[in-house]
Each structure stands twice: as structure tokens, then as C-alpha cells.
Amino acid sequence: MDVPLWIALLVVGYLGIKLFRPPAWLICVLLLGGYLLADSLFASVIDTAVK
């Protein structure tokens, strides 16, 4: 079964928020940090490490 990555991330994110109840500021920091990291020099390093 092939599941698109965005659906898998949506489900994991929803369950994580529902079960662990992290503070809203932590969610914002993680989302903003991931967005900024994806546009940095480390994006290519992370991409090769993941693949």
C-alpha cells in the first residue's frame, strides 16, 4: 500500500497532538524550525542521509 507522505505526516501529527498534548509554542517552534531548515545548507545533507 502506497501512502503519500503528506497524509502520513498529517496522521502522525494529529495523533501526536491528540495523545501527547504538547504546548502550542513548541508546535510553532518545530514547524518554523523545519521550514527554515528545509531552506538551508543542511537540506542537502539531510536529504542524502534520509535516502
Jmol script that loads the backbone (N, CA, C; Angstrom):
load data "model"
ATOM      1  N   MET A   1       0.846  -1.179   0.000  1.00  0.00           N
ATOM      2  CA  MET A   1       0.000   0.000   0.000  1.00  0.00           C
ATOM      3  C   MET A   1       0.890   1.240   0.000  1.00  0.00           C
ATOM      4  N   ASP A   2       0.693   2.103  -0.959  1.00  0.00           N
ATOM      5  CA  ASP A   2       1.462   3.341  -1.041  1.00  0.00           C
ATOM      6  C   ASP A   2       0.638   4.493  -0.481  1.00  0.00           C
ATOM      7  N   VAL A   3       1.185   5.132   0.546  1.00  0.00           N
ATOM      8  CA  VAL A   3       0.522   6.268   1.184  1.00  0.00           C
ATOM      9  C   VAL A   3       1.364   7.504   0.905  1.00  0.00           C
ATOM     10  N   PRO A   4       0.752   8.583   0.411  1.00  0.00           N
ATOM     11  CA  PRO A   4       1.522   9.816   0.201  1.00  0.00           C
ATOM     12  C   PRO A   4       2.115  10.326   1.522  1.00  0.00           C
ATOM     13  N   LEU A   5       3.282  10.932   1.418  1.00  0.00           N
ATOM     14  CA  LEU A   5       3.990  11.402   2.603  1.00  0.00           C
ATOM     15  C   LEU A   5       3.174  12.419   3.378  1.00  0.00           C
ATOM     16  N   TRP A   6       2.469  13.303   2.698  1.00  0.00           N
ATOM     17  CA  TRP A   6       1.729  14.347   3.402  1.00  0.00           C
ATOM     18  C   TRP A   6       0.581  13.762   4.217  1.00  0.00           C
ATOM     19  N   ILE A   7      -0.012  12.677   3.756  1.00  0.00           N
ATOM     20  CA  ILE A   7      -1.087  12.035   4.543  1.00  0.00           C
ATOM     21  C   ILE A   7      -0.492  11.362   5.776  1.00  0.00           C
ATOM     22  N   ALA A   8       0.644  10.691   5.607  1.00  0.00           N
ATOM     23  CA  ALA A   8       1.290  10.041   6.745  1.00  0.00           C
ATOM     24  C   ALA A   8       1.707  11.064   7.794  1.00  0.00           C
ATOM     25  N   LEU A   9       2.272  12.195   7.357  1.00  0.00           N
ATOM     26  CA  LEU A   9       2.671  13.241   8.293  1.00  0.00           C
ATOM     27  C   LEU A   9       1.464  13.865   8.979  1.00  0.00           C
ATOM     28  N   LEU A  10       0.384  14.021   8.252  1.00  0.00           N
ATOM     29  CA  LEU A  10      -0.837  14.571   8.835  1.00  0.00           C
ATOM     30  C   LEU A  10      -1.380  13.655   9.925  1.00  0.00           C
ATOM     31  N   VAL A  11      -1.405  12.367   9.670  1.00  0.00           N
ATOM     32  CA  VAL A  11      -1.912  11.408  10.658  1.00  0.00           C
ATOM     33  C   VAL A  11      -1.003  11.354  11.884  1.00  0.00           C
ATOM     34  N   VAL A  12       0.307  11.285  11.660  1.00  0.00           N
ATOM     35  CA  VAL A  12       1.249  11.247  12.782  1.00  0.00           C
ATOM     36  C   VAL A  12       1.175  12.544  13.596  1.00  0.00           C
ATOM     37  N   GLY A  13       1.077  13.676  12.921  1.00  0.00           N
ATOM     38  CA  GLY A  13       0.959  14.947  13.632  1.00  0.00           C
ATOM     39  C   GLY A  13      -0.321  15.051  14.437  1.00  0.00           C
ATOM     40  N   TYR A  14      -1.421  14.599  13.852  1.00  0.00           N
ATOM     41  CA  TYR A  14      -2.703  14.638  14.565  1.00  0.00           C
ATOM     42  C   TYR A  14      -2.666  13.744  15.804  1.00  0.00           C
ATOM     43  N   LEU A  15      -2.153  12.535  15.641  1.00  0.00           N
ATOM     44  CA  LEU A  15      -2.080  11.623  16.782  1.00  0.00           C
ATOM     45  C   LEU A  15      -1.111  12.131  17.845  1.00  0.00           C
ATOM     46  N   GLY A  16      -0.005  12.726  17.409  1.00  0.00           N
ATOM     47  CA  GLY A  16       0.952  13.277  18.365  1.00  0.00           C
ATOM     48  C   GLY A  16       0.363  14.396  19.194  1.00  0.00           C
ATOM     49  N   ILE A  17      -0.385  15.285  18.552  1.00  0.00           N
ATOM     50  CA  ILE A  17      -1.018  16.389  19.277  1.00  0.00           C
ATOM     51  C   ILE A  17      -2.123  15.863  20.177  1.00  0.00           C
ATOM     52  N   LYS A  18      -2.881  14.906  19.694  1.00  0.00           N
ATOM     53  CA  LYS A  18      -4.005  14.368  20.451  1.00  0.00           C
ATOM     54  C   LYS A  18      -3.532  13.572  21.671  1.00  0.00           C
ATOM     55  N   LEU A  19      -2.477  12.779  21.520  1.00  0.00           N
ATOM     56  CA  LEU A  19      -2.038  11.899  22.602  1.00  0.00           C
ATOM     57  C   LEU A  19      -1.079  12.561  23.582  1.00  0.00           C
ATOM     58  N   PHE A  20      -0.152  13.383  23.090  1.00  0.00           N
ATOM     59  CA  PHE A  20       0.891  13.933  23.948  1.00  0.00           C
ATOM     60  C   PHE A  20       0.590  15.338  24.451  1.00  0.00           C
ATOM     61  N   ARG A  21      -0.298  16.042  23.795  1.00  0.00           N
ATOM     62  CA  ARG A  21      -0.694  17.407  24.175  1.00  0.00           C
ATOM     63  C   ARG A  21       0.494  18.341  24.419  1.00  0.00           C
ATOM     64  N   PRO A  22       1.339  18.544  23.389  1.00  0.00           N
ATOM     65  CA  PRO A  22       2.454  19.484  23.563  1.00  0.00           C
ATOM     66  C   PRO A  22       1.926  20.919  23.574  1.00  0.00           C
ATOM     67  N   PRO A  23       2.674  21.830  24.183  1.00  0.00           N
ATOM     68  CA  PRO A  23       2.250  23.227  24.181  1.00  0.00           C
ATOM     69  C   PRO A  23       2.266  23.816  22.762  1.00  0.00           C
ATOM     70  N   ALA A  24       1.431  24.806  22.540  1.00  0.00           N
ATOM     71  CA  ALA A  24       1.302  25.405  21.209  1.00  0.00           C
ATOM     72  C   ALA A  24       2.606  26.053  20.755  1.00  0.00           C
ATOM     73  N   TRP A  25       3.369  26.649  21.680  1.00  0.00           N
ATOM     74  CA  TRP A  25       4.617  27.292  21.290  1.00  0.00           C
ATOM     75  C   TRP A  25       5.620  26.266  20.778  1.00  0.00           C
ATOM     76  N   LEU A  26       5.609  25.050  21.332  1.00  0.00           N
ATOM     77  CA  LEU A  26       6.526  24.015  20.882  1.00  0.00           C
ATOM     78  C   LEU A  26       6.181  23.561  19.460  1.00  0.00           C
ATOM     79  N   ILE A  27       4.912  23.447  19.166  1.00  0.00           N
ATOM     80  CA  ILE A  27       4.480  23.084  17.816  1.00  0.00           C
ATOM     81  C   ILE A  27       4.921  24.148  16.822  1.00  0.00           C
ATOM     82  N   CYS A  28       4.731  25.413  17.182  1.00  0.00           N
ATOM     83  CA  CYS A  28       5.128  26.515  16.297  1.00  0.00           C
ATOM     84  C   CYS A  28       6.639  26.535  16.073  1.00  0.00           C
ATOM     85  N   VAL A  29       7.414  26.312  17.127  1.00  0.00           N
ATOM     86  CA  VAL A  29       8.874  26.311  17.002  1.00  0.00           C
ATOM     87  C   VAL A  29       9.337  25.161  16.113  1.00  0.00           C
ATOM     88  N   LEU A  30       8.759  23.976  16.284  1.00  0.00           N
ATOM     89  CA  LEU A  30       9.144  22.832  15.462  1.00  0.00           C
ATOM     90  C   LEU A  30       8.772  23.031  13.994  1.00  0.00           C
ATOM     91  N   LEU A  31       7.582  23.567  13.736  1.00  0.00           N
ATOM     92  CA  LEU A  31       7.171  23.816  12.356  1.00  0.00           C
ATOM     93  C   LEU A  31       8.039  24.887  11.700  1.00  0.00           C
ATOM     94  N   LEU A  32       8.285  25.979  12.408  1.00  0.00           N
ATOM     95  CA  LEU A  32       9.113  27.050  11.865  1.00  0.00           C
ATOM     96  C   LEU A  32      10.555  26.581  11.675  1.00  0.00           C
ATOM     97  N   GLY A  33      11.072  25.828  12.642  1.00  0.00           N
ATOM     98  CA  GLY A  33      12.436  25.300  12.521  1.00  0.00           C
ATOM     99  C   GLY A  33      12.578  24.354  11.345  1.00  0.00           C
ATOM    100  N   GLY A  34      11.600  23.486  11.137  1.00  0.00           N
ATOM    101  CA  GLY A  34      11.637  22.577   9.997  1.00  0.00           C
ATOM    102  C   GLY A  34      11.561  23.313   8.678  1.00  0.00           C
ATOM    103  N   TYR A  35      10.734  24.347   8.641  1.00  0.00           N
ATOM    104  CA  TYR A  35      10.607  25.152   7.422  1.00  0.00           C
ATOM    105  C   TYR A  35      11.926  25.868   7.111  1.00  0.00           C
ATOM    106  N   LEU A  36      12.543  26.451   8.127  1.00  0.00           N
ATOM    107  CA  LEU A  36      13.804  27.154   7.907  1.00  0.00           C
ATOM    108  C   LEU A  36      14.944  26.191   7.589  1.00  0.00           C
ATOM    109  N   LEU A  37      14.930  25.019   8.203  1.00  0.00           N
ATOM    110  CA  LEU A  37      15.969  24.032   7.943  1.00  0.00           C
ATOM    111  C   LEU A  37      15.874  23.491   6.526  1.00  0.00           C
ATOM    112  N   ALA A  38      14.671  23.375   5.996  1.00  0.00           N
ATOM    113  CA  ALA A  38      14.485  22.864   4.640  1.00  0.00           C
ATOM    114  C   ALA A  38      15.043  23.821   3.589  1.00  0.00           C
ATOM    115  N   ASP A  39      15.199  25.085   3.945  1.00  0.00           N
ATOM    116  CA  ASP A  39      15.701  26.079   3.001  1.00  0.00           C
ATOM    117  C   ASP A  39      17.156  26.462   3.295  1.00  0.00           C
ATOM    118  N   SER A  40      17.847  25.652   4.098  1.00  0.00           N
ATOM    119  CA  SER A  40      19.213  25.986   4.471  1.00  0.00           C
ATOM    120  C   SER A  40      20.214  25.088   3.749  1.00  0.00           C
ATOM    121  N   LEU A  41      21.473  25.250   4.084  1.00  0.00           N
ATOM    122  CA  LEU A  41      22.526  24.424   3.503  1.00  0.00           C
ATOM    123  C   LEU A  41      22.429  22.974   3.965  1.00  0.00           C
ATOM    124  N   PHE A  42      21.822  22.753   5.131  1.00  0.00           N
ATOM    125  CA  PHE A  42      21.737  21.406   5.689  1.00  0.00           C
ATOM    126  C   PHE A  42      20.689  20.548   4.990  1.00  0.00           C
ATOM    127  N   ALA A  43      19.874  21.147   4.139  1.00  0.00           N
ATOM    128  CA  ALA A  43      18.798  20.401   3.467  1.00  0.00           C
ATOM    129  C   ALA A  43      19.370  19.302   2.589  1.00  0.00           C
ATOM    130  N   SER A  44      20.445  19.574   1.876  1.00  0.00           N
ATOM    131  CA  SER A  44      21.042  18.541   1.014  1.00  0.00           C
ATOM    132  C   SER A  44      21.667  17.429   1.834  1.00  0.00           C
ATOM    133  N   VAL A  45      22.253  17.778   2.973  1.00  0.00           N
ATOM    134  CA  VAL A  45      22.857  16.762   3.861  1.00  0.00           C
ATOM    135  C   VAL A  45      21.759  15.860   4.434  1.00  0.00           C
ATOM    136  N   ILE A  46      20.675  16.453   4.857  1.00  0.00           N
ATOM    137  CA  ILE A  46      19.559  15.683   5.411  1.00  0.00           C
ATOM    138  C   ILE A  46      18.942  14.813   4.332  1.00  0.00           C
ATOM    139  N   ASP A  47      18.822  15.359   3.122  1.00  0.00           N
ATOM    140  CA  ASP A  47      18.219  14.615   2.018  1.00  0.00           C
ATOM    141  C   ASP A  47      19.034  13.363   1.679  1.00  0.00           C
ATOM    142  N   THR A  48      20.352  13.497   1.638  1.00  0.00           N
ATOM    143  CA  THR A  48      21.180  12.329   1.336  1.00  0.00           C
ATOM    144  C   THR A  48      21.178  11.344   2.495  1.00  0.00           C
ATOM    145  N   ALA A  49      21.084  11.817   3.728  1.00  0.00           N
ATOM    146  CA  ALA A  49      21.050  10.915   4.878  1.00  0.00           C
ATOM    147  C   ALA A  49      19.752  10.134   4.944  1.00  0.00           C
ATOM    148  N   VAL A  50      18.657  10.766   4.544  1.00  0.00           N
ATOM    149  CA  VAL A  50      17.357  10.099   4.584  1.00  0.00           C
ATOM    150  C   VAL A  50      17.244   9.065   3.475  1.00  0.00           C
ATOM    151  N   LYS A  51      17.794   9.368   2.314  1.00  0.00           N
ATOM    152  CA  LYS A  51      17.705   8.435   1.187  1.00  0.00           C
ATOM    153  C   LYS A  51      18.769   7.419   1.332  1.00  0.00           C
TER     154      LYS A  51
END
end "model"
wireframe off; spacefill off
backbone 0.3
color backbone group
